[in-house]
């Protein structure tokens, strides 16, 4: 019986079995940023240790960076101290650092792939939940805590229990106006926010075969929101075409050897899985979240749940709490709900293709007077690419504020925050209470084109109706 990719990569990186039954796992690539690394470096100093393999660690600054004014010193003293600390640690320990002056700074999960640091068959760790993004390349990528960041810095290994593997097939053809974001929101809605606990998710089927790398990254990014420890797509010609020529990828004869190895790491045709889920692409529609957990999801034309129709008391209480926080009426449509803020960006949907897709539709439209709309590139390279194509001007002419690279309003560890109970139509990945900077703020997750539709109408809308998505585009 053949092996799946997770089994192959795990076995290739297993150092030994520990006394508690966990595996000491070699981490091929370590990505760090300014929030979860300072304490880890402090622990190294306390223990008198160095970074074991500094050439395997890469740093950038993303969470605390303001996106409106990025000159130092930052207005926030804590943010200014954090970026200075990261710079100091990178210099002291010999770590490659993509800082604001490099032209390559950005969200860690955007920078890794665009630099070619993220490669198939590798293990990747980062002190950030959404490290699962890198699985789009056939890597096994884990978000880790600060203590594990210390362990990886000091030993290039970490302790972990082996996961089960669930194969999720999405086959068929997605309807017009349905995007990768809708696919992962539907998967999470179907399997639940805790459905993936103890699992790695392998995504496959004709939809993923046809997805671009950026679409695959969107789905893998949110694997963690479904409870999975990581998510991945098997590497193929799309993967290799994306990586070829990137700064940290091999070249020449080494490239040919690398591709041969990457092909071999893909799941075997007769690989075994602990579970298999099959989803019809034609059944997926544009999706939004309505509550305070990512599995509180619905299609745009559905009605909100009614707690009175729910028999399970725990579920009823959860739905009631969510509706009350969101100021939504049970059983009502979510379409037409007023929006205060529209946020386009994040490590989920802040890449070039996201801005290209939205730009196709917003020309000739204007952001509604009651909406603050911001567009935040995921990296300085994405920002440059957008400028070269004139996308920044299209967004500005439509009434969006075009910002510098960073995490921005995804988690609001910077000046980009909701105020009071503002409702944000967001292309990011989490809708928890307080996630976007206000304890009473409200977040509705959706695809970038759906965010644009909400921005121009001032209410949660079906982008297919607003922009005639799926209609022939005039020549």
NORBELSUL-V492175 format. One record per residue. N is the residue number from 1. SS is DSSP state (a for helix, b for strand, c for the rest). Layout:
BEGIN
n	ss
N	SS
N	SS
END
This chain:
BEGIN
n	ss
1	c
2	b
3	c
4	c
5	a
6	a
7	a
8	a
9	a
10	a
11	a
12	a
13	a
14	b
15	b
16	b
17	b
18	c
19	c
20	c
21	c
22	c
23	b
24	b
25	b
26	b
27	c
28	c
29	b
30	b
31	b
32	b
33	c
34	c
35	c
36	c
37	c
38	a
39	a
40	a
41	a
42	a
43	a
44	a
45	a
46	a
47	a
48	c
49	c
50	c
51	c
52	c
53	c
54	a
55	a
56	a
57	b
58	b
59	b
60	b
61	c
62	c
63	c
64	c
65	c
66	c
67	c
68	c
69	c
70	c
71	c
72	c
73	c
74	c
75	c
76	c
77	a
78	a
79	a
80	a
81	a
82	a
83	a
84	a
85	a
86	a
87	a
88	a
89	a
90	a
91	a
92	a
93	a
94	c
95	c
96	b
97	b
98	b
99	c
100	c
101	c
102	c
103	c
104	c
105	c
106	b
107	c
108	a
109	a
110	a
111	a
112	a
113	a
114	a
115	a
116	c
117	c
118	c
119	c
120	c
121	c
122	c
123	b
124	b
125	b
126	b
127	c
128	c
129	a
130	a
131	a
132	a
133	a
134	a
135	a
136	a
137	a
138	c
139	c
140	b
141	b
142	b
143	b
144	c
145	c
146	a
147	a
148	a
149	a
150	a
151	a
152	a
153	a
154	a
155	a
156	c
157	b
158	b
159	b
160	b
161	c
162	c
163	c
164	b
165	b
166	b
167	b
168	b
169	b
170	b
171	b
172	c
173	c
174	c
175	c
176	c
177	c
178	c
179	c
180	a
181	a
182	a
183	a
184	a
185	a
186	a
187	a
188	a
189	a
190	a
191	a
192	c
193	c
194	c
195	c
196	c
197	c
198	c
199	b
200	b
201	b
202	b
203	b
204	b
205	c
206	a
207	a
208	a
209	a
210	a
211	c
212	c
213	a
214	a
215	a
216	a
217	a
218	a
219	a
220	a
221	a
222	a
223	a
224	a
225	a
226	a
227	c
228	c
229	c
230	b
231	b
232	b
233	b
234	c
235	c
236	c
237	a
238	a
239	a
240	a
241	a
242	a
243	a
244	c
245	c
246	c
247	c
248	c
249	c
250	c
251	c
252	c
253	a
254	a
255	a
256	a
257	a
258	a
259	a
260	a
261	a
262	a
263	a
264	a
265	a
266	c
267	c
268	c
269	c
270	c
271	b
272	c
273	c
274	c
275	b
276	b
277	b
278	b
279	b
280	b
281	a
282	a
283	a
284	c
285	c
286	c
287	b
288	b
289	b
290	c
291	c
292	c
293	c
294	c
295	c
296	c
297	b
298	b
299	b
300	c
301	c
302	c
303	b
304	c
305	c
306	c
307	a
308	a
309	a
310	c
311	c
312	c
313	a
314	a
315	a
316	a
317	a
318	a
319	a
320	a
321	a
322	a
323	a
324	a
325	a
326	a
327	c
328	c
329	c
330	c
331	c
332	c
333	b
334	c
335	c
336	c
337	c
338	b
339	c
340	c
341	b
342	b
343	b
344	b
345	c
346	a
347	a
348	a
349	a
350	c
351	c
352	a
353	a
354	a
355	a
356	a
357	a
358	a
359	a
360	a
361	a
362	a
363	c
364	c
365	c
366	c
367	c
368	c
369	c
370	c
371	c
372	b
373	b
374	b
375	b
376	b
377	c
378	c
379	b
380	a
381	a
382	a
383	a
384	a
385	a
386	a
387	a
388	a
389	a
390	c
391	a
392	a
393	a
394	a
395	a
396	a
397	a
398	a
399	c
400	c
401	b
402	b
403	b
404	c
405	c
406	c
407	c
408	a
409	a
410	a
411	c
412	c
413	c
414	c
415	c
416	c
417	c
418	c
419	c
420	c
421	c
422	c
423	b
424	b
425	b
426	b
427	c
428	c
429	c
430	c
431	c
432	c
433	c
434	c
435	c
436	c
437	c
438	c
439	c
440	c
441	c
442	b
443	b
444	b
445	b
446	c
447	c
448	a
449	a
450	a
451	a
452	a
453	a
454	a
455	a
456	a
457	a
458	c
459	b
460	c
461	c
462	c
463	a
464	a
465	a
466	a
467	c
468	c
469	c
470	c
471	c
472	c
473	c
474	c
475	c
END
